Amino acid sequence: MKVYNKIILTACLLVIGTVAFAGPGGPPATPIDGGLSLLLAAGGIYGLKKIRDNRK
């Protein structure tokens, strides 16, 4: 049981250290332009096509 406690303690200390030294957040707003919208739409259509093909 002591091994699990050491593993949990080590994991918690690693996470705390990472969060403590984290810098400020990213840019306030990331624009989504037309190209990204088209890629998302194409991915959705392709996914629907694959689902329909798998049902047949």
Summary of the structure (lengths in Angstrom):
residues: 56
radius of gyration: 22.1
end to end distance: 51.7
largest distance: 54.9
contacts: 82
relative contact order: 0.06
helix: 73%
strand: 0%
